[in-house]
Amino acid sequence: MQPAEKILIIDFGSQFTQLITRRVREANVYSEIHSHKITLEEVKNFNPAGIILSGGPMSVYDSDAPDLDEEMLKINVPVLGICYGLQIISKKLGGKVEPAKDREYGRAILNIIETSPLLTDVNVQSQVWMSHGDFLTELPEGFKVIAKSDHSPIGAAENIARKIFGVQFHPEVIHTDEGKKIIQNFLFNICKCKGDWTSHNFIEKSIAEIKNNVGNAKVICALSGGVDSTVAAVLVKKAIGDNLICIHIDNGLMRKNESAEIKKVFDEKLNLNHIHINASEKFLTKLKNISDPEQKRKIIGNTFIEVFEEEAKKITGAKYLVQGTLYPDVIESVSVKGASATIKTHHNVGGLPEKMNLKLIEPFRALFKDEVRNVGRELNIPEEFIDRHPFPGPGLAVRILGSIDIERLDILKEADDIYIRAIKDAGIYDKIWQAFAVLLPIQSVGVMGDARTYENVLALRAVTSVDGMTADWYNFEHNFLSDVSNKIINKVRGVNRVVYDISSKPPATIEWE
């Protein structure tokens, strides 16, 4: 659901584009990322309050460099160009961009030399983050320099009459001290945004929209027990009451005792009308001897559809299906940058709406994970549930590398339970975005007592993140890892070696499969 006040972010391939939209949303202004291939007509239909042009890895003079329709700079909508964004503006309007003699990568000091609505209340000298090999040597007619750095004589520029602004640095990254203020100056001083995109307003508008669209029809929700589907279910229930029927399928791939625990939450705390199906035997039978991660995902997805469809057919008058699809799912599955490889298949219920002739309700399709959590808090969902770490749709199937059987599942469930309990007991669960154990498809030699063992290797993973798009590994105290390793090896039969994963995303993904 889009609000009336929107900022359009045009993506030229920067690694920081996700951060731009986050910074805008943190100011309570809705923003959306679109490819540089967006047409003028699509921009007009989007009706933005302002446009931000992202950075990018290429030179504006490369033969295959991302381009911009010059007409977009003539529609009387404020524009902010960041790095490549500023350079493409300059190239289009008659300025000059050249390879820099001294390339700027990393921290630099920005000096403000002119007053500007973009730089209101920004310190005259401040640290910024540069990342460019080209720089502006001549501005287009009508523009003036408002700030510079040691190696960028044009560090920031503006054309007040045309409401076009540009910065050679990256205000969206935390290394730019005044970056948040600069972005907010663009939003509020220049675009005249109100900043009224809040969880409360989102909920009110979503409920009204769902009521209006659904009427008296029955709605089905595939309730995994995760944060996204649960918050979606509570939101839709606010709109249509008992016409929402939730179906929870226990596929046997959940964490230790998890299916029973979330059933209790649905019944006692959230009062959700739900059907509980234990289909674990069916899932595990179909996964027997399957090692390829994509094949696992497809089998789980198809089996879910089969079981879900069987149950849903018993519900007469159902016309809609609720899904907890998030904005990162949309971005990763359908690249905004044009052709790119699919990193992994996302687990939302592909195929069901068409097969069952259901219309989709995806209230969180434009939200990041932390925004969904804020909606959940506003809906008074218990904090311990809202703050749960993300869990993949295919469950432990993608945390057991190689083939899956009951024995390996039990080993992983026990080890994972010990690990997560230790994190909670240490009081650091809320400092970590996601933590889990992975059972590897290798065995190693060990010694227990006087006997030689040849058993499984278990990897522990813990990361910090804001939205799952990028992540850093969590730096545990060494004693914590030592204690957890000892507990797992002593208590879980079948594990004789524990390792800790210190890879960040990128280049690794958070999950191993």
C-alpha positions in Angstrom: 0.0 0.0 0.0 1.6 3.3 -1.1 1.0 6.6 0.7 0.3 9.8 -1.1 3.7 11.2 -0.3 6.5 9.2 -2.0 10.2 9.5 -2.8 11.4 7.7 -6.0 14.9 6.3 -5.8 16.4 5.5 -9.2 19.0 2.8 -9.0 22.2 2.9 -11.0 23.7 -0.2 -9.4 25.2 1.3 -6.1 25.9 -1.1 -3.3 24.3 1.6 -1.0 21.0 1.9 -2.8 19.2 -0.1 -0.1 20.6 2.4 2.5 19.1 5.4 0.7 15.6 4.0 1.0 16.2 3.1 4.6 17.4 6.6 5.5 14.3 8.2 3.8 12.0 5.8 5.6 13.7 6.5 8.9 12.5 10.0 8.5 8.9 8.7 8.2 8.7 9.3 4.4 7.9 6.5 2.1 10.4 5.6 -0.6 10.7 3.0 -3.3 13.6 1.8 -5.5 13.2 1.5 -9.3 15.6 0.6 -12.0 17.3 3.3 -14.1 15.3 1.8 -16.9 12.1 3.4 -15.5 10.3 5.4 -18.2 9.2 9.0 -17.9 5.5 7.9 -18.0 6.1 5.5 -15.1 7.8 8.3 -13.1 4.8 10.6 -13.7 2.4 7.8 -12.7 4.4 7.2 -9.5 3.9 11.0 -8.8 6.9 11.4 -6.5 7.4 14.3 -4.1 11.1 14.0 -5.0 13.6 11.9 -6.9 17.0 10.6 -5.6 19.5 9.3 -8.2 21.8 6.6 -6.6 25.5 6.1 -7.0 26.9 3.4 -9.3 30.1 1.5 -10.0 30.6 2.6 -13.6 31.8 5.7 -15.3 29.2 7.8 -17.1 31.3 7.5 -20.2 31.4 3.7 -20.3 29.7 2.3 -23.4 27.2 0.3 -21.3 26.8 2.8 -18.5 23.3 3.2 -17.0 21.5 6.2 -18.6 18.9 8.6 -17.6 16.1 10.2 -19.7 16.9 13.9 -19.6 13.2 14.7 -19.6 13.0 13.5 -16.0 15.0 16.6 -15.0 12.3 18.8 -16.5 9.2 17.7 -14.7 9.5 20.2 -11.8 10.1 17.6 -9.2 13.1 18.1 -6.8 16.1 15.9 -7.7 19.1 14.8 -5.6 21.9 13.1 -7.4 24.4 11.1 -5.3 27.9 10.4 -6.7 27.1 8.8 -10.1 23.7 10.4 -9.9 25.3 13.9 -9.8 27.7 12.9 -12.6 24.8 11.7 -14.9 22.9 15.0 -14.2 26.0 17.0 -15.1 26.6 15.0 -18.3 23.0 15.3 -19.4 22.9 19.1 -18.8 26.2 20.0 -20.4 28.7 19.8 -17.6 32.0 17.9 -17.7 32.9 14.7 -15.9 36.5 13.5 -16.0 38.7 10.7 -14.5 40.1 11.9 -11.2 43.8 12.3 -10.9 43.5 11.4 -7.2 40.7 9.0 -6.8 38.7 9.4 -3.6 37.7 6.2 -1.7 36.9 6.4 2.0 36.8 9.3 4.4 37.2 12.9 3.3 36.5 16.3 4.8 33.8 18.3 3.2 34.0 22.1 3.3 30.8 24.1 2.8 31.4 27.3 0.8 27.8 28.5 0.1 24.6 28.5 2.0 22.0 26.0 0.6 18.7 24.5 1.7 20.4 21.1 1.2 23.1 22.0 3.8 21.0 23.9 6.4 22.5 23.3 9.9 25.2 21.1 8.5 28.7 21.8 10.1 30.9 23.9 7.9 33.5 21.1 8.0 32.5 17.5 8.4 33.6 14.0 7.5 32.0 12.4 4.4 32.4 9.0 2.6 33.7 9.2 -0.9 33.7 6.4 -3.5 34.4 7.6 -7.0 37.1 7.5 -9.7 35.5 10.3 -11.9 34.7 13.7 -10.7 33.0 16.9 -12.0 35.4 19.5 -13.5 32.7 21.8 -14.9 29.1 22.4 -13.9 26.2 22.8 -16.3 24.8 26.3 -16.8 22.8 27.6 -13.9 24.5 25.4 -11.3 26.8 26.6 -8.5 29.3 24.8 -6.2 28.1 24.7 -2.5 30.8 22.5 -1.0 34.1 20.9 -1.9 36.7 18.5 -0.6 40.5 18.2 -1.0 40.2 16.1 -4.2 36.7 17.2 -5.3 36.5 20.9 -6.2 32.8 20.2 -6.8 31.8 18.2 -3.7 28.2 19.4 -3.8 26.2 21.6 -6.2 22.7 23.0 -6.8 20.5 24.7 -9.3 17.8 26.3 -7.1 15.6 27.5 -10.0 15.3 23.9 -11.3 15.3 22.3 -7.8 18.2 20.0 -8.8 20.9 19.2 -6.2 23.9 16.8 -6.2 26.6 15.5 -3.9 29.8 13.7 -4.8 29.8 11.8 -1.6 27.4 9.2 0.0 25.2 10.8 2.6 23.3 7.5 3.2 26.3 5.7 4.9 27.0 6.0 8.6 30.6 7.2 7.8 29.2 10.5 6.6 28.7 12.4 9.9 26.0 14.8 8.7 24.4 12.5 6.1 21.1 12.0 7.9 20.7 15.7 8.2 21.5 16.3 4.5 18.9 13.7 3.4 16.3 15.1 5.8 17.1 18.6 4.4 16.2 17.3 1.0 13.0 15.7 2.2 11.7 18.5 4.3 13.3 21.8 3.1 13.3 21.0 -0.6 10.6 18.4 -1.3 8.3 19.8 1.5 7.5 16.3 2.8 5.4 16.0 6.0 7.0 12.9 7.3 3.7 11.2 8.3 4.4 7.7 7.1 4.2 5.9 10.5 3.3 2.4 11.7 0.0 3.8 13.1 -1.0 5.5 9.8 0.1 2.4 7.8 -2.1 0.2 9.9 -5.1 2.4 9.7 -4.8 2.7 5.9 -4.1 -1.0 5.4 -7.2 -2.0 7.5 -9.4 0.4 5.5 -8.0 -0.9 2.2 -8.4 -4.6 3.1 -11.9 -4.1 4.3 -12.8 -2.3 1.1 -11.3 -4.9 -1.1 -12.4 -8.1 0.7 -15.9 -7.2 1.8 -17.5 -10.3 3.3 -15.3 -12.9 1.5 -13.4 -15.5 3.4 -9.6 -15.0 3.6 -7.0 -17.8 4.1 -3.6 -17.2 5.7 -0.6 -19.6 5.5 0.6 -19.1 9.0 4.2 -20.3 9.3 4.7 -19.0 12.9 7.3 -16.5 11.7 7.0 -12.8 12.5 5.9 -11.8 9.0 3.0 -14.1 8.5 1.9 -13.7 12.1 1.8 -9.9 12.0 0.1 -10.1 8.6 -2.6 -12.4 10.1 -3.2 -10.1 13.1 -3.5 -7.0 10.8 -5.9 -8.8 8.4 -8.0 -10.0 11.4 -8.3 -6.4 12.6 -9.9 -5.7 9.2 -12.2 -8.7 8.7 -12.5 -10.5 12.0 -13.5 -14.2 11.9 -13.6 -14.2 8.1 -9.8 -14.9 8.3 -9.0 -18.6 8.6 -5.3 -19.4 9.3 -3.7 -22.7 8.3 -0.5 -23.8 10.1 1.3 -26.8 8.5 3.9 -28.5 10.7 6.4 -29.8 8.0 8.7 -31.5 10.6 11.4 -29.1 9.7 10.8 -26.6 12.5 13.0 -26.0 15.6 12.7 -28.1 18.7 9.1 -28.0 20.1 8.4 -24.9 18.0 5.2 -26.0 16.3 3.6 -26.8 19.7 4.8 -23.5 21.2 3.5 -21.3 18.4 0.1 -23.1 18.5 -0.1 -22.0 22.1 0.7 -18.4 21.2 -1.9 -18.4 18.4 -4.6 -19.8 20.8 -3.9 -18.0 24.0 -2.3 -14.7 23.1 -3.4 -13.8 19.6 -6.7 -15.5 19.5 -6.3 -16.4 15.8 -8.7 -18.7 14.2 -6.4 -21.4 12.9 -6.2 -25.0 11.7 -3.1 -27.0 12.7 -1.9 -29.8 10.3 0.9 -32.2 11.1 2.3 -33.2 7.7 5.9 -33.9 8.8 5.9 -37.5 7.6 4.8 -36.5 4.1 7.5 -33.8 3.8 10.3 -36.0 5.1 9.4 -38.9 2.8 9.6 -36.6 -0.2 12.9 -35.2 0.9 14.6 -38.5 1.3 18.0 -38.7 -0.4 17.7 -35.1 -1.8 20.8 -33.0 -1.3 20.5 -30.1 -3.8 19.3 -27.0 -2.0 17.1 -25.6 -4.8 15.5 -29.1 -5.2 14.8 -29.2 -1.5 13.2 -25.8 -1.7 11.0 -26.8 -4.6 9.9 -30.1 -3.0 9.0 -28.3 0.2 7.2 -25.5 -1.7 5.3 -28.0 -3.9 4.4 -30.2 -0.9 3.2 -27.2 1.0 1.0 -26.3 -1.9 -0.4 -29.8 -2.0 -1.2 -30.0 1.7 -2.4 -26.4 1.9 -4.7 -26.8 -1.1 -6.2 -30.0 0.4 -7.1 -28.1 3.6 -8.2 -24.9 1.9 -10.7 -26.7 -0.3 -12.6 -27.5 2.9 -13.2 -23.7 3.5 -16.1 -22.5 1.4 -16.2 -18.9 0.1 -12.5 -18.3 0.3 -11.4 -15.8 -2.3 -8.1 -14.3 -0.9 -4.7 -15.6 0.3 -2.6 -13.6 2.8 1.2 -13.7 2.4 3.9 -12.1 4.5 6.0 -11.1 1.5 8.6 -8.4 2.3 10.4 -5.8 0.2 13.8 -7.6 0.3 12.0 -10.7 -1.1 10.7 -8.6 -4.0 14.1 -6.9 -4.6 16.1 -10.2 -4.4 13.7 -12.3 -6.5 13.1 -9.6 -9.2 16.2 -7.5 -9.5 15.6 -3.8 -9.8 18.8 -3.5 -11.7 17.8 -5.5 -14.7 19.2 -8.9 -15.6 20.9 -10.6 -12.6 21.3 -14.1 -11.3 18.7 -15.4 -8.8 20.5 -15.8 -5.5 18.0 -18.3 -4.2 14.3 -19.0 -4.6 12.2 -17.3 -2.0 9.8 -19.4 0.0 6.5 -17.5 -0.2 3.7 -19.6 -1.6 4.4 -19.4 -5.3 1.7 -21.1 -7.4 -1.1 -21.2 -4.9 -3.1 -18.1 -5.8 -3.3 -19.0 -9.5 -3.9 -22.7 -8.9 -6.7 -22.1 -6.4 -8.1 -18.9 -8.2 -7.2 -16.8 -5.1 -6.4 -13.1 -5.1 -3.3 -12.1 -3.1 -3.2 -9.9 0.0 0.4 -8.8 0.7 0.2 -6.0 3.2 4.0 -5.9 3.8 5.2 -6.1 0.2 6.7 -2.7 0.5 8.2 -3.1 4.0 11.5 -4.1 5.5 11.7 -6.6 8.4 12.2 -4.0 11.1 9.2 -2.0 9.8 7.0 -5.1 10.1 8.2 -5.6 13.6 7.2 -2.0 14.4 3.7 -2.7 12.9 3.5 -5.8 15.2 4.4 -3.7 18.2 1.7 -1.2 17.3 -0.8 -4.1 17.1 0.2 -5.2 20.6 1.7 -8.5 19.6 3.9 -9.8 22.5 7.4 -8.4 22.4 9.1 -11.9 22.8 7.3 -13.0 19.6 8.0 -9.8 17.6 11.8 -10.0 18.4 12.2 -13.6 17.3 15.0 -14.2 14.9 14.0 -14.7 11.2 13.5 -18.4 10.2 13.6 -19.6 6.6 10.4 -20.9 5.0 12.0 -24.3 4.2 13.1 -24.5 7.9 15.9 -26.8 8.9 16.0 -28.4 5.5 18.4 -25.6 4.4 20.4 -25.9 7.6 21.1 -29.6 7.1 23.6 -29.6 4.2 23.1 -32.7 2.2 20.3 -35.3 2.6 17.8 -35.1 5.4 16.6 -37.9 7.7 15.1 -38.1 11.2 18.4 -38.8 12.9 20.1 -35.7 11.4 17.1 -33.6 12.1 17.2 -34.6 15.8 20.9 -33.8 16.0 20.4 -30.3 14.6 17.3 -29.6 16.7 19.1 -30.5 19.9 22.3 -28.6 19.0 20.4 -25.5 17.8 18.3 -25.5 21.0 21.4 -25.5 23.2 23.0 -22.7 21.1 19.9 -20.4 21.2 19.3 -21.0 24.9 22.9 -20.1 25.7 22.5 -16.8 23.7 19.3 -16.0 25.6 20.9 -16.8 28.9 23.8 -14.5 28.1 21.4 -11.6 27.5 22.5 -11.0 23.9 19.6 -12.5 21.9 18.3 -9.0 21.0 21.7 -7.8 19.9 21.8 -10.5 17.2 19.7 -10.4 14.0 19.8 -14.1 13.4 21.6 -17.1 15.0 21.4 -20.7 14.2 23.3 -24.0 13.8 24.1 -25.8 10.5 24.8 -29.5 10.2 27.5 -30.1 7.7 27.6 -33.1 5.3 31.1 -34.0 6.5 32.4 -36.1 9.4 35.7 -35.6 11.3 37.9 -37.7 13.5 37.6 -37.0 17.3 38.4 -38.6 20.6 35.9 -39.2 23.4 37.3 -40.9 26.4 39.8 -43.3 25.1 37.8 -44.1 21.9 38.2 -42.7 18.4 35.0 -41.1 17.0 34.1 -40.3 13.4 31.1 -37.9 13.7 29.4 -34.8 12.4 30.7 -31.3 12.2 28.3 -28.5 13.3 28.7 -24.9 12.3 27.3 -22.0 14.4 26.2 -18.8 12.7 25.2 -15.4 14.2 24.9 -12.1 12.4 24.0 -8.5 13.0 21.9 -6.7 10.5 19.1 -4.1 10.0 17.1 -5.7 7.2 18.9 -8.9 6.1 20.1 -7.3 2.9 23.7 -6.9 4.4 25.0 -8.6 7.5 28.2 -8.8 9.7 29.1 -11.8 11.8 28.6 -11.4 15.5 31.8 -11.2 17.6 31.1 -13.5 20.6 33.3 -13.6 23.6 35.7 -16.6 23.2 34.5 -18.1 26.5 30.9 -18.1 25.2 31.9 -20.1 22.1 34.0 -22.4 24.1 31.2 -23.2 26.6 28.6 -23.7 23.8 30.9 -26.0 21.9 31.5 -28.1 25.0 27.8 -28.3 25.8 26.9 -29.4 22.3 29.7 -32.0 22.0 28.9 -33.4 25.5 25.1 -33.5 25.1 24.4 -34.1 21.5 25.3 -37.6 20.3 26.7 -37.5 16.8 28.6 -34.2 17.0 32.3 -34.2 17.8 33.4 -30.8 16.3 31.9 -27.3 16.4 33.1 -24.4 14.2 32.0 -20.7 14.0 31.2 -19.0 10.7 32.8 -15.5 10.4 31.6 -14.6 6.9 29.7 -11.4 6.2 26.9 -10.7 3.6 28.1 -10.0 1.0 29.9 -12.1 -0.2 28.2 -14.9 1.8 24.5 -15.2 2.3 23.1 -15.4 5.9 21.8 -18.9 5.5 24.2 -21.6 4.1 21.7 -22.8 1.5 
